[in-house]
């Protein structure tokens, strides 16, 4: 009776930012990740693209507590499940894409579903704290973080080393604190890493194509990032 009452209470409590009940958020948390190593992509559109579609490389696949498997991509200032991208201006999810065979699909590949379910069962962990680390995957798609600096109108681009999954389902892009490096190369799990999303200087994530354009001072890329940062 106590368990049922507790469940009922969490269903009546709604998160202010998402509009979802606490029990729904708990069921949607990520419990296991699997890297995407075959170049699969996410397709998206936006209000400025007319009939065109754009693509982003999928970072990994995530298993939710409710059994759902979805692709994940670094998106603006967080890592987001592909089907959850629904901002009409910045982008709307249109499906997954396999460029090798020019195929569009809408459900996670069965081999990733099997991999995640099997791994979650095999590596079932007993965690005591929400911030206990469940997994840490290396970044395989060249993600960069944009950080603000003390100098006005100047930004710093930093490579994301890894992505850390915590017991509460949070996923953080891990950056290198250059002052804490003891040995190189810096690898996932290194003590010198810190979570980008918890830094006051963090602004956005970009994949390597855009990051390289920013580094090369491409006018269009610089103008776009200026608009984003000014509106932060």
N, CA and C of each residue as an Amber inpcrd file, in Angstrom:
protein
   696
   0.8320000  -1.1970000   0.0000000   0.0000000   0.0000000   0.0000000
   0.8690000   1.2510000   0.0000000   1.9510000   1.2260000   0.7000000
   2.8420000   2.3670000   0.7810000   3.4830000   2.6450000  -0.5770000
   3.8700000   1.5720000  -1.2870000   4.4820000   1.7410000  -2.6030000
   3.4860000   2.3480000  -3.5770000   2.2470000   1.8690000  -3.5620000
   1.2100000   2.3850000  -4.4520000   0.9410000   3.8510000  -4.1760000
   0.8590000   4.2220000  -2.8940000   0.6120000   5.6030000  -2.5170000
   1.7550000   6.4920000  -2.9680000   3.0060000   6.0020000  -2.8130000
   4.1800000   6.7700000  -3.2280000   4.1570000   6.9980000  -4.7290000
   3.8030000   5.9570000  -5.4930000   3.7070000   6.0710000  -6.9460000
   2.6450000   7.0910000  -7.3180000   1.5140000   7.0510000  -6.6360000
   0.4150000   7.9750000  -6.9090000   0.8520000   9.4140000  -6.6610000
   1.6160000   9.6310000  -5.6010000   2.0780000  10.9750000  -5.2680000
   3.0000000  11.5280000  -6.3460000   3.9290000  10.7020000  -6.8490000
   4.8750000  11.1760000  -7.8600000   4.1710000  11.4630000  -9.1810000
   3.0640000  10.7410000  -9.4510000   2.3250000  10.9990000 -10.6790000
   1.5910000  12.3320000 -10.6160000   1.3130000  12.8220000  -9.4120000
   0.6110000  14.0900000  -9.2540000   1.5600000  15.2800000  -9.1580000
   2.8580000  15.0200000  -9.0390000   3.8450000  16.0970000  -8.9650000
   4.4090000  16.3220000 -10.3650000   4.3360000  17.5590000 -10.8490000
   4.7470000  17.8860000 -12.2130000   5.9900000  18.7610000 -12.1940000
   6.9600000  18.4160000 -13.0650000   8.1670000  19.2220000 -13.2100000
   7.8030000  20.5300000 -13.8960000   8.2650000  21.6450000 -13.3520000
   7.9020000  22.9760000 -13.8390000   8.3840000  23.2150000 -15.2600000
   9.5720000  22.7060000 -15.6040000  10.1800000  23.0070000 -16.9020000
   9.6940000  22.0970000 -18.0210000   9.4320000  20.8270000 -17.7260000
   9.0490000  19.8790000 -18.7800000   7.5530000  19.6450000 -18.8450000
   6.8300000  19.9180000 -17.7480000   5.4040000  19.6510000 -17.7090000
   5.0740000  18.1850000 -17.5220000   6.1000000  17.3620000 -17.2470000
   5.9020000  15.9250000 -17.0690000   5.8850000  15.5740000 -15.5850000
   5.1630000  14.5050000 -15.2390000   5.1380000  14.0560000 -13.8540000
   6.4970000  13.4820000 -13.4790000   6.7920000  13.4510000 -12.1970000
   8.0690000  12.9180000 -11.7350000   8.2090000  11.4440000 -12.0860000
   7.1060000  10.6960000 -12.0320000   7.1750000   9.2800000 -12.3790000
   7.4800000   9.1080000 -13.8620000   6.9330000   9.9930000 -14.7080000
   7.2130000   9.9240000 -16.1430000   8.6720000  10.2500000 -16.4220000
   9.1980000  11.2770000 -15.7480000  10.6030000  11.6290000 -15.9140000
  11.5110000  10.4940000 -15.4570000  11.1140000   9.8310000 -14.3650000
  11.9040000   8.7120000 -13.8550000  11.9380000   7.5690000 -14.8670000
  10.8020000   7.3050000 -15.5100000  10.7230000   6.2280000 -16.4960000
  11.4860000   6.5790000 -17.7680000  11.6610000   7.8750000 -18.0560000
  12.3210000   8.2910000 -19.2830000  13.8180000   8.5490000 -19.1070000
  14.3290000   8.3640000 -17.8950000  15.7600000   8.6000000 -17.6750000
  16.5710000   7.5410000 -18.4120000  17.7860000   7.8850000 -18.7800000
  18.6460000   6.9390000 -19.4910000  19.4080000   6.0620000 -18.5020000
  19.4580000   4.7710000 -18.8060000  20.1140000   3.8210000 -17.9180000
  21.3280000   3.1520000 -18.5640000  21.4420000   3.2790000 -19.8970000
  22.5670000   2.6580000 -20.5920000  22.7630000   3.3260000 -21.9480000
  24.0320000   3.4550000 -22.3680000  24.3750000   4.0560000 -23.6530000
  25.1860000   3.0750000 -24.4940000  25.0650000   3.2150000 -25.8120000
  25.8720000   2.4260000 -26.7420000  26.3510000   3.3660000 -27.8400000
  27.6480000   3.4160000 -28.1190000  28.1590000   4.3370000 -29.1390000
  27.6590000   3.9840000 -30.5320000  27.4670000   4.9990000 -31.3670000
  27.1210000   4.7880000 -32.7690000  28.4210000   4.7880000 -33.5740000
  28.7530000   3.6640000 -34.1740000  30.0430000   3.4950000 -34.8340000
  29.9340000   3.2520000 -36.3330000  28.7090000   3.3340000 -36.8750000
  28.5150000   3.0500000 -38.2960000  28.0910000   4.2730000 -39.1040000
  28.2090000   5.4450000 -38.5130000  27.9430000   6.6770000 -39.2540000
  26.4860000   7.0140000 -39.4590000  25.5730000   6.4450000 -38.6790000
  24.1610000   6.7820000 -38.8100000  23.9220000   8.2230000 -38.3730000
  22.9130000   8.8360000 -38.9630000  22.6760000  10.2620000 -38.7430000
  21.2270000  10.5290000 -38.3440000  20.9950000  11.7230000 -37.8100000
  19.6550000  12.2150000 -37.5430000  19.2910000  13.2170000 -38.6270000
  18.0720000  13.1330000 -39.1470000  17.5660000  14.1130000 -40.0950000
  16.6760000  15.1070000 -39.3700000  16.8020000  16.3900000 -39.7340000
  15.9330000  17.4020000 -39.1400000  15.6450000  18.5010000 -40.1540000
  14.5850000  19.2380000 -39.8980000  14.2150000  20.3740000 -40.7260000
  13.9890000  21.5740000 -39.8180000  13.8920000  22.7690000 -40.4050000
  13.5130000  23.9480000 -39.6260000  12.7240000  24.9120000 -40.4980000
  12.2070000  25.9610000 -39.8840000  11.3150000  26.8700000 -40.5930000
  11.9970000  27.6550000 -41.7030000  13.3180000  27.7250000 -41.6650000
  14.0300000  28.4970000 -42.6870000  14.5240000  27.6330000 -43.8370000
  14.2360000  26.3230000 -43.7800000  14.8320000  25.4050000 -44.7520000
  13.9100000  25.0300000 -45.8990000  12.6600000  25.5560000 -45.9040000
  11.6850000  25.1850000 -46.9240000  11.5130000  23.6600000 -46.9470000
  11.8640000  23.0330000 -48.0610000  11.6950000  21.5860000 -48.1790000
  12.9920000  20.8150000 -47.9620000  14.0270000  21.4870000 -47.5060000
  15.3180000  20.8210000 -47.3370000  15.4150000  20.1320000 -45.9790000
  16.2060000  19.0700000 -45.9430000  16.5040000  18.3760000 -44.6940000
  17.9960000  18.5080000 -44.3990000  18.3330000  18.5470000 -43.1250000
  19.7200000  18.6070000 -42.6820000  20.0230000  17.3540000 -41.8700000
  21.2960000  17.0740000 -41.6720000  21.6630000  15.8710000 -40.9180000
  22.7460000  16.1730000 -39.9010000  22.7120000  15.4190000 -38.8220000
  23.7490000  15.4470000 -37.7870000  24.1380000  14.0060000 -37.4860000
  25.4120000  13.7810000 -37.2610000  25.8470000  12.4360000 -36.8850000
  25.3300000  12.1030000 -35.4870000  24.8310000  10.8920000 -35.3440000
  24.3570000  10.4250000 -34.0420000  25.5600000  10.0660000 -33.1850000
  25.5750000  10.5570000 -31.9570000  26.6610000  10.2580000 -31.0280000
  26.5390000   8.8400000 -30.4680000  25.3460000   8.5090000 -29.9880000
  25.1450000   7.2080000 -29.3550000  23.6580000   6.8890000 -29.3110000
  23.3520000   5.6850000 -28.8340000  21.9700000   5.2620000 -28.6190000
  21.7620000   5.0880000 -27.1240000  20.5970000   5.4900000 -26.6440000
  20.3320000   5.4230000 -25.2200000  19.1170000   4.5760000 -24.8970000
  19.2530000   3.7580000 -23.8640000  18.1390000   2.9420000 -23.3610000
  17.5110000   3.6620000 -22.1800000  16.2270000   3.9600000 -22.2870000
  15.5060000   4.5800000 -21.1780000  15.0380000   3.5120000 -20.1870000
  14.6870000   3.9550000 -18.9860000  14.2030000   3.0230000 -17.9640000
  12.9140000   2.3380000 -18.3970000  12.1440000   2.9760000 -19.2910000
  10.8900000   2.3790000 -19.7540000  11.0890000   1.4240000 -20.9230000
  12.3630000   1.1830000 -21.3230000  12.6590000   0.2380000 -22.3880000
  12.8050000   0.8500000 -23.7620000  12.5000000   2.1330000 -23.9180000
  12.6130000   2.7900000 -25.2180000  14.0810000   3.0380000 -25.5580000
  14.4410000   2.8670000 -26.8290000  15.7960000   3.1360000 -27.3120000
  15.7300000   4.2440000 -28.3490000  16.5520000   5.2830000 -28.1580000
  16.5510000   6.4330000 -29.0670000  17.9820000   6.8730000 -29.3520000
  18.1570000   7.5230000 -30.4990000  19.4450000   8.1130000 -30.8160000
  19.6300000   9.4110000 -30.0580000  20.8940000   9.7610000 -29.7790000
  21.2140000  10.9800000 -29.0430000  22.2090000  11.8230000 -29.8360000
  21.9820000  13.1480000 -29.8280000  22.8980000  14.0670000 -30.5000000
  23.1570000  15.2680000 -29.5950000  24.3740000  15.8360000 -29.6360000
  24.6010000  17.1220000 -28.9790000  23.7830000  18.1790000 -29.7320000
  22.9350000  18.9120000 -29.0120000  22.0000000  19.8350000 -29.6660000
  21.9270000  21.1270000 -28.8520000  22.4200000  22.2080000 -29.4220000
  22.4890000  23.4990000 -28.7360000  23.2630000  23.3440000 -27.4280000
  22.6080000  23.4810000 -26.2680000  23.3590000  23.4710000 -25.0150000
  23.1840000  22.1940000 -24.1970000  22.8370000  21.0820000 -24.8790000
  22.6720000  19.8230000 -24.1480000  22.8050000  18.6510000 -25.1270000
  22.6820000  17.4460000 -24.6090000  22.5830000  16.2680000 -25.4590000
  21.1300000  15.8210000 -25.3910000  20.5330000  15.5770000 -26.5670000
  19.0870000  15.4330000 -26.6500000  18.7230000  14.1740000 -27.4370000
  17.6490000  13.5160000 -27.0200000  17.1030000  12.3970000 -27.7840000
  16.5450000  12.9220000 -29.0950000  16.8980000  12.2910000 -30.1930000
  16.4960000  12.7760000 -31.5180000  14.9870000  13.0330000 -31.6350000
  14.1140000  12.0870000 -31.2180000  12.6730000  12.3230000 -31.3670000
  12.1530000  13.4910000 -30.5250000  12.9280000  13.9360000 -29.5370000
  12.4820000  15.0190000 -28.6630000  12.7760000  16.4020000 -29.2420000
  13.5130000  16.4620000 -30.3560000  13.8420000  17.7490000 -30.9610000
  12.6160000  18.2450000 -31.7130000  12.0020000  19.2930000 -31.2160000
  10.7380000  19.7470000 -31.8000000  10.6130000  21.2610000 -31.7870000
  11.7290000  21.9890000 -31.8330000  11.7070000  23.4380000 -31.9060000
  11.5440000  23.8290000 -33.3750000  10.4300000  24.4270000 -33.7640000
  10.1920000  24.7310000 -35.1810000  11.2730000  25.6080000 -35.8110000
  11.8640000  26.5120000 -35.0300000  12.8670000  27.4150000 -35.5910000
  14.2170000  26.7270000 -35.7340000  14.7030000  26.1160000 -34.6550000
  16.0380000  25.5190000 -34.6660000  16.0610000  24.1310000 -35.2910000
  14.9460000  23.4240000 -35.2300000  14.9360000  22.1140000 -35.8520000
  13.8380000  21.2050000 -35.3460000  13.3510000  20.3530000 -36.2330000
  12.3720000  19.3300000 -35.8820000  12.8640000  17.9840000 -36.4030000
  12.7760000  16.9650000 -35.5540000  13.2260000  15.6270000 -35.9330000
  12.3940000  15.0950000 -37.0910000  13.0940000  14.5150000 -38.0860000
  12.4130000  13.9500000 -39.2480000  12.7250000  12.4640000 -39.4460000
  13.5990000  11.9060000 -38.6010000  13.9080000  10.4960000 -38.7180000
  15.3950000  10.2260000 -38.6220000  15.7580000   8.9620000 -38.7010000
  17.1530000   8.5380000 -38.7400000  17.5420000   8.2600000 -40.1950000
  18.8500000   8.3300000 -40.4680000  19.3020000   8.1740000 -41.8490000
  20.5810000   7.3440000 -41.8960000  20.5850000   6.3530000 -42.7860000
  21.7790000   5.5490000 -43.0350000  22.3470000   5.9790000 -44.3830000
  23.4100000   6.8140000 -44.3860000  23.9540000   7.3110000 -45.6590000
  24.5800000   6.2190000 -46.5130000  24.9750000   5.1100000 -45.8970000
  25.5920000   4.0250000 -46.6530000  24.6520000   3.3690000 -47.6440000
  23.3690000   3.2890000 -47.2750000  22.3800000   2.6590000 -48.1640000
  21.2500000   3.6290000 -48.5070000  21.4070000   4.9020000 -48.1460000
  20.4220000   5.9470000 -48.4510000  19.0360000   5.5580000 -47.9500000
  18.9720000   5.1880000 -46.6780000  17.7240000   4.6850000 -46.0920000
  17.2980000   5.5650000 -44.9260000  16.0250000   5.9380000 -44.8940000
  15.4500000   6.6950000 -43.7850000  14.5950000   5.7420000 -42.9430000
  14.7480000   5.8040000 -41.6240000  13.9760000   4.9360000 -40.7320000
  13.6490000   5.6970000 -39.4590000  12.7590000   5.1430000 -38.6420000
  12.2270000   5.9060000 -37.5120000  12.3510000   5.2060000 -36.1610000
  12.8110000   3.9880000 -36.1550000  13.0290000   3.2530000 -34.9070000
  14.4980000   2.8740000 -34.7910000  14.9790000   2.7450000 -33.5720000
  16.3730000   2.3630000 -33.3510000  16.6670000   1.0160000 -34.0060000
  17.8670000   0.8470000 -34.5820000  18.2360000  -0.4390000 -35.2030000
  18.1550000  -1.5720000 -34.1810000  17.6730000  -2.7100000 -34.6180000
  17.4580000  -3.8230000 -33.7000000  18.7530000  -4.2670000 -33.0390000
  19.8900000  -4.1620000 -33.7550000  21.1490000  -4.6170000 -33.1500000
  21.5620000  -3.7120000 -31.9940000  21.1720000  -2.4200000 -32.0550000
  21.4690000  -1.5160000 -30.9470000  20.5250000  -1.7700000 -29.7710000
  19.2910000  -2.0930000 -30.0770000  18.3360000  -2.4260000 -29.0200000
  18.8090000  -3.6500000 -28.2460000  19.2210000  -4.6780000 -28.9830000
  19.7140000  -5.9100000 -28.3410000  20.9810000  -5.6210000 -27.5360000
  21.8910000  -4.8410000 -28.1180000  23.1390000  -4.5090000 -27.4140000
  22.8640000  -3.7960000 -26.0970000  21.9720000  -2.8240000 -26.1290000
  21.6790000  -2.0440000 -24.9280000  20.9610000  -2.8690000 -23.8750000
  19.9700000  -3.6250000 -24.2810000  19.2260000  -4.4320000 -23.3130000
  20.1150000  -5.4890000 -22.6740000  20.9600000  -6.1030000 -23.4720000
  21.8580000  -7.1310000 -22.9420000  22.8800000  -6.5290000 -21.9880000
  23.4610000  -5.3910000 -22.3860000  24.4670000  -4.7410000 -21.5470000
  23.8590000  -4.2380000 -20.2400000  22.6370000  -3.6830000 -20.3160000
  21.9830000  -3.1700000 -19.1090000  21.7270000  -4.2900000 -18.1100000
  21.3670000  -5.4640000 -18.6300000  21.1260000  -6.6080000 -17.7510000
  22.4290000  -7.1420000 -17.1690000  23.4640000  -7.1790000 -18.0030000
  24.7380000  -7.7420000 -17.5620000  25.4450000  -6.8190000 -16.5710000
  25.4110000  -5.4950000 -16.8350000  26.1410000  -4.5390000 -16.0100000
  25.2400000  -3.8180000 -15.0090000  24.2110000  -4.4820000 -14.5620000
  23.2970000  -3.8400000 -13.6140000  24.0610000  -3.3860000 -12.3650000
  24.0070000  -2.0700000 -12.1150000  24.7750000  -1.4860000 -11.0200000
  23.8630000  -1.0990000  -9.8610000  24.4040000  -1.1670000  -8.6750000
  23.7130000  -0.6980000  -7.4840000  24.3330000   0.6360000  -7.0760000
  23.6500000   1.7230000  -7.3860000  24.1780000   3.0640000  -7.1000000
  23.4500000   3.6720000  -5.9100000  24.1760000   4.4410000  -5.1240000
  23.5980000   5.0620000  -3.9370000  23.2640000   6.5310000  -4.1710000
  23.9790000   7.1860000  -5.0810000  23.7890000   8.6130000  -5.2970000
  23.4170000   8.9130000  -6.7460000  22.6750000   9.9890000  -6.9520000
  22.2530000  10.3660000  -8.2950000  23.4240000  10.6470000  -9.2180000
  24.5370000  11.1650000  -8.6540000  25.6780000  11.5320000  -9.4970000
  26.7220000  10.4190000  -9.6290000  26.3940000   9.2150000  -9.1660000
  27.2910000   8.0770000  -9.4090000  27.3890000   7.8370000 -10.9190000
  28.6030000   7.5690000 -11.3900000  28.8290000   7.3930000 -12.8250000
  28.4880000   5.9640000 -13.2430000  27.5770000   5.8430000 -14.2080000
  27.1830000   4.5410000 -14.7390000  28.0670000   4.1540000 -15.9220000
  28.3300000   5.1340000 -16.8010000  29.1230000   4.9030000 -18.0040000
  29.8480000   6.1810000 -18.4010000  30.9030000   6.0300000 -19.1880000
  31.5350000   7.1790000 -19.8200000  32.0490000   6.7480000 -21.1880000
  31.4690000   7.3420000 -22.2360000  31.8220000   6.9980000 -23.6090000
  32.7150000   8.0740000 -24.2200000  33.7090000   7.6880000 -25.0010000
  34.5110000   8.6930000 -25.7130000  33.6670000   9.3760000 -26.7870000
  33.9250000  10.6430000 -27.0310000  33.2440000  11.3370000 -28.1210000
  33.8470000  10.8670000 -29.4420000  33.0070000  10.4500000 -30.3670000
  33.4870000   9.8900000 -31.6420000  33.0710000  10.7200000 -32.8470000
  32.4430000  11.8850000 -32.6180000  31.9410000  12.6800000 -33.7380000
  32.5380000  14.0890000 -33.7710000  33.5870000  14.3190000 -32.9890000
  34.2650000  15.6100000 -33.0410000  33.5080000  16.7600000 -32.4160000
  32.7660000  16.4910000 -31.3620000  31.9900000  17.5460000 -30.7090000
  32.9110000  18.5630000 -30.0220000  32.5610000  19.8330000 -30.1640000
  33.2630000  20.9200000 -29.4820000  32.2710000  21.6890000 -28.6130000
  32.7500000  22.2390000 -27.5290000  31.9490000  23.1110000 -26.6840000
  32.4110000  24.5470000 -26.8810000  31.4550000  25.4580000 -26.9230000
  31.7620000  26.8800000 -27.0050000  31.6960000  27.4590000 -25.6010000
  32.8030000  28.0410000 -25.1620000  32.8880000  28.6340000 -23.8350000
  33.0910000  30.1370000 -23.9470000  32.4390000  30.8750000 -23.0760000
  32.6750000  32.3070000 -22.9960000  33.9980000  32.5600000 -22.2860000
  34.6060000  33.6960000 -22.5560000  35.8520000  34.0780000 -21.8910000
  35.6590000  35.4080000 -21.1870000  36.6530000  35.8020000 -20.4290000
  36.5760000  37.0830000 -19.7210000  36.6490000  38.2630000 -20.6860000
  37.1990000  38.0290000 -21.8690000  37.2800000  39.0840000 -22.8670000
  35.9510000  39.2210000 -23.6030000  35.4710000  40.4450000 -23.7530000
  34.1980000  40.6970000 -24.4070000  34.2190000  40.2240000 -25.8540000
  33.1210000  39.5730000 -26.2750000  32.9440000  39.1110000 -27.6610000
  34.0080000  38.1060000 -28.1080000  34.6280000  37.4200000 -27.1670000
  35.6000000  36.4050000 -27.5320000  35.1590000  35.0680000 -26.9500000
  35.2330000  34.0250000 -27.7780000  34.8030000  32.6990000 -27.3680000
  35.9490000  31.7130000 -27.4620000  35.8050000  30.6170000 -26.7570000
  36.8260000  29.5820000 -26.7630000  36.1880000  28.2610000 -27.1730000
  36.7980000  27.5770000 -28.1390000  36.3150000  26.2700000 -28.5880000
  37.1440000  25.1730000 -27.9450000  36.4620000  24.2280000 -27.2870000
  37.1460000  23.1510000 -26.5690000  36.5920000  21.8130000 -27.0170000
  37.4700000  20.8590000 -27.3000000  37.0120000  19.5310000 -27.7050000
  36.3680000  18.7980000 -26.5350000  35.2630000  18.1230000 -26.8280000
  34.6200000  17.2550000 -25.8400000  35.3390000  15.9090000 -25.8610000
  35.8520000  15.4930000 -24.7200000  36.6010000  14.2410000 -24.6320000
  35.6760000  13.0360000 -24.5190000  34.6330000  13.1780000 -23.7190000
  33.7660000  12.0300000 -23.4540000  32.3860000  12.4950000 -23.0180000
  31.4880000  11.5090000 -22.8620000  30.1210000  11.7710000 -22.3890000
  29.8550000  10.8580000 -21.2050000  29.4790000  11.4480000 -20.0910000
  29.3340000  10.7190000 -18.8270000  27.8680000  10.5680000 -18.4540000
  27.4200000   9.3160000 -18.2910000  26.0580000   9.0150000 -17.8580000
  26.0340000   8.7950000 -16.3590000  25.1730000   9.5360000 -15.6710000
  25.0360000   9.3910000 -14.2260000  23.8090000   8.5450000 -13.8870000
  23.7640000   8.1180000 -12.6410000  22.6790000   7.2490000 -12.1730000
  21.3090000   7.8990000 -12.3340000  21.2240000   9.2140000 -12.2320000
  19.9350000   9.8900000 -12.3610000  19.5150000  10.0710000 -13.8130000
  20.3320000   9.5760000 -14.7540000  20.0070000   9.6760000 -16.1630000
  20.5960000  10.8790000 -16.8590000  21.2510000  11.7670000 -16.1350000
  21.8780000  12.9430000 -16.7340000  23.0870000  12.5200000 -17.5660000
  23.3080000  13.2190000 -18.6790000  24.4480000  12.9380000 -19.5450000
  25.2200000  14.2350000 -19.7430000  26.5090000  14.2130000 -19.4170000
  27.3260000  15.4160000 -19.4820000  28.4740000  15.2660000 -20.4690000
  28.7080000  16.3210000 -21.2610000  29.8870000  16.3890000 -22.1000000
  31.0770000  16.7890000 -21.2410000  32.1470000  16.0050000 -21.2830000
  33.2790000  16.2220000 -20.3850000  34.4120000  16.9720000 -21.1040000
  34.8450000  18.0540000 -20.4920000  35.9010000  18.9080000 -21.0400000
  37.1580000  18.8210000 -20.1880000  38.2770000  19.1820000 -20.7740000
  39.5620000  19.1040000 -20.0770000  39.8810000  20.4000000 -19.3500000
  40.1690000  20.3010000 -18.0710000  40.7240000  21.4240000 -17.3160000
  42.2310000  21.3860000 -17.5140000  42.7420000  22.3040000 -18.3320000
  44.1460000  22.2680000 -18.7190000  45.0890000  22.3800000 -17.5200000
  44.6140000  22.9540000 -16.4280000  45.4490000  23.1310000 -15.2390000
  45.5450000  21.8670000 -14.3830000  44.7540000  20.8510000 -14.7230000
  44.7360000  19.6390000 -13.9070000  45.2670000  18.4140000 -14.6410000
  45.7910000  18.6120000 -15.8530000  46.3180000  17.4800000 -16.6160000
  47.5860000  16.9360000 -15.9560000  47.6010000  15.6370000 -15.7080000
  48.7720000  14.9820000 -15.1310000  49.5260000  14.2150000 -16.2090000
  48.7890000  13.5630000 -17.1020000  49.4080000  12.8030000 -18.1760000
  48.5490000  12.8940000 -19.4320000  49.1610000  12.6300000 -20.5630000
  48.4410000  12.6580000 -21.8360000  48.6150000  11.3270000 -22.5580000
  47.6880000  10.9590000 -23.4460000  46.4890000  11.7160000 -23.7980000
  45.4460000  11.6840000 -22.6900000  44.5740000  12.6790000 -22.6960000
  43.4770000  12.7010000 -21.7350000  42.4050000  11.7310000 -22.2170000
  42.0440000  10.7870000 -21.3740000  41.0960000   9.7360000 -21.7370000
  39.8290000   9.8310000 -20.8890000  38.7310000   9.2140000 -21.3380000
  37.5080000   9.2050000 -20.5340000  37.7770000   8.7150000 -19.1200000
  37.1940000   9.4060000 -18.1500000  37.3780000   9.0470000 -16.7550000
  38.5270000   9.7550000 -16.0830000  39.3150000  10.5190000 -16.8490000
  40.4580000  11.2210000 -16.2690000  39.9890000  12.2350000 -15.2270000
  40.7810000  12.4050000 -14.1860000  40.4250000  13.3170000 -13.0950000
  40.4210000  14.7820000 -13.5190000  41.0310000  15.0890000 -14.6630000
  41.0940000  16.4830000 -15.0980000  39.8500000  16.9030000 -15.8830000
  38.9130000  15.9960000 -16.0730000  37.7050000  16.3120000 -16.8380000
  36.6240000  16.9260000 -15.9480000  35.8390000  17.8120000 -16.5510000
  34.7100000  18.4110000 -15.8270000  33.5140000  18.5340000 -16.7870000
  32.2770000  18.5300000 -16.2490000  31.0850000  18.5550000 -17.0990000
  30.8080000  19.9400000 -17.6800000  30.6780000  20.0170000 -18.9860000
  30.4630000  21.2990000 -19.6550000  29.1970000  21.9810000 -19.1650000
  28.0890000  21.2290000 -19.0840000  26.8010000  21.8470000 -18.7680000
  26.7360000  22.4280000 -17.3610000  27.7010000  22.0930000 -16.5130000
  27.7110000  22.6550000 -15.1570000  28.6580000  23.8420000 -15.0290000
  29.2320000  24.2690000 -16.1470000  30.1560000  25.4030000 -16.1370000
  29.4230000  26.6870000 -16.5150000  29.7100000  27.7780000 -15.7950000
  29.1020000  29.0720000 -16.0960000  29.5560000  29.6100000 -17.4510000
  30.7150000  29.1520000 -17.9260000  31.2470000  29.6420000 -19.1950000
  30.6560000  28.9080000 -20.4070000  30.0210000  27.7640000 -20.1790000
  29.5180000  26.9570000 -21.2900000  28.3350000  27.6320000 -21.9740000
  28.3450000  27.5470000 -23.3280000  27.2540000  28.1190000 -24.1060000
  26.5650000  27.0630000 -24.9930000  27.3220000  26.4390000 -25.9240000
  26.7180000  25.5210000 -26.8800000  27.6800000  24.4100000 -27.2660000
  27.0820000  23.3290000 -27.8200000  27.8520000  22.2620000 -28.4520000
  27.7660000  22.4080000 -29.9660000  28.8740000  22.1020000 -30.6570000
  28.8790000  22.0570000 -32.1110000  29.6500000  20.8250000 -32.5660000
  29.1830000  20.2040000 -33.6640000  29.9640000  19.1220000 -34.2380000
  31.1240000  19.7070000 -35.0230000  32.0760000  18.8530000 -35.3950000
  33.3640000  19.3390000 -35.8720000  33.2850000  20.1660000 -37.1490000
  32.2680000  19.9220000 -38.0080000  32.1800000  20.6990000 -39.2460000
  31.9970000  22.1830000 -38.9390000  31.0870000  22.4880000 -38.0260000
  30.8450000  23.8870000 -37.6580000  32.0120000  24.4340000 -36.8480000
  32.5500000  23.5950000 -35.9540000  33.6840000  24.0360000 -35.1330000
  34.8670000  24.4250000 -36.0140000  35.1190000  23.6400000 -37.0610000
  36.2290000  23.9570000 -37.9590000  35.9890000  25.2560000 -38.7210000
  34.7270000  25.5160000 -39.0860000  34.4140000  26.7740000 -39.7580000
  34.6190000  27.9640000 -38.8220000  34.2760000  27.7680000 -37.5530000
  34.4740000  28.8340000 -36.5650000  35.9640000  29.0960000 -36.3650000
  36.7390000  28.0020000 -36.2800000  38.1890000  28.1480000 -36.1220000
  38.8040000  28.8620000 -37.3240000  38.2540000  28.6050000 -38.5130000
  38.7690000  29.2390000 -39.7340000  38.1830000  30.6350000 -39.9410000
  37.3650000  31.0870000 -38.9710000  36.7390000  32.4060000 -39.0110000
  35.8640000  32.5890000 -40.2500000  35.1230000  31.5470000 -40.5800000
  34.1560000  31.6390000 -41.6680000  33.0960000  32.6830000 -41.3080000
  32.8510000  33.6700000 -42.1730000  31.9390000  34.7820000 -41.8410000
  30.5360000  34.3280000 -41.4620000  29.9690000  33.3670000 -42.2160000
  28.6120000  32.9100000 -41.9260000  28.5530000  32.1840000 -40.5890000
  29.5560000  31.3560000 -40.3110000  29.5860000  30.6250000 -39.0420000
  29.7390000  31.5860000 -37.8700000  30.6080000  32.5820000 -38.0230000
  30.8160000  33.5550000 -36.9510000  29.5530000  34.3830000 -36.7010000
  28.8630000  34.7310000 -37.7680000  27.6240000  35.5100000 -37.6290000
  26.5600000  34.6890000 -36.9150000  26.4550000  33.4000000 -37.2620000
  25.4570000  32.5300000 -36.6450000  25.7280000  32.3350000 -35.1590000
  26.9810000  32.0790000 -34.8240000  27.3050000  31.8530000 -33.4070000
  27.1700000  33.1340000 -32.6000000  27.4120000  34.2790000 -33.2400000
  27.2450000  35.5600000 -32.5600000  25.7810000  35.7660000 -32.1580000
  24.8690000  35.3990000 -33.0560000  23.4480000  35.5150000 -32.7460000
  23.0480000  34.6030000 -31.6010000  23.5950000  33.3820000 -31.5970000
  23.2770000  32.4280000 -30.5330000  23.7720000  32.9220000 -29.1850000
  25.0140000  33.3700000 -29.1440000  25.6200000  33.7770000 -27.8800000
  24.9730000  35.0640000 -27.3680000  24.6350000  35.9810000 -28.2690000
  23.9970000  37.2210000 -27.8540000  22.6190000  36.9540000 -27.2420000
  21.9930000  35.8640000 -27.7040000  20.6650000  35.5480000 -27.1870000
  20.6740000  34.6040000 -26.0190000  21.8810000  34.2450000 -25.5560000
  21.9880000  33.2790000 -24.4480000  21.5300000  33.9070000 -23.1530000
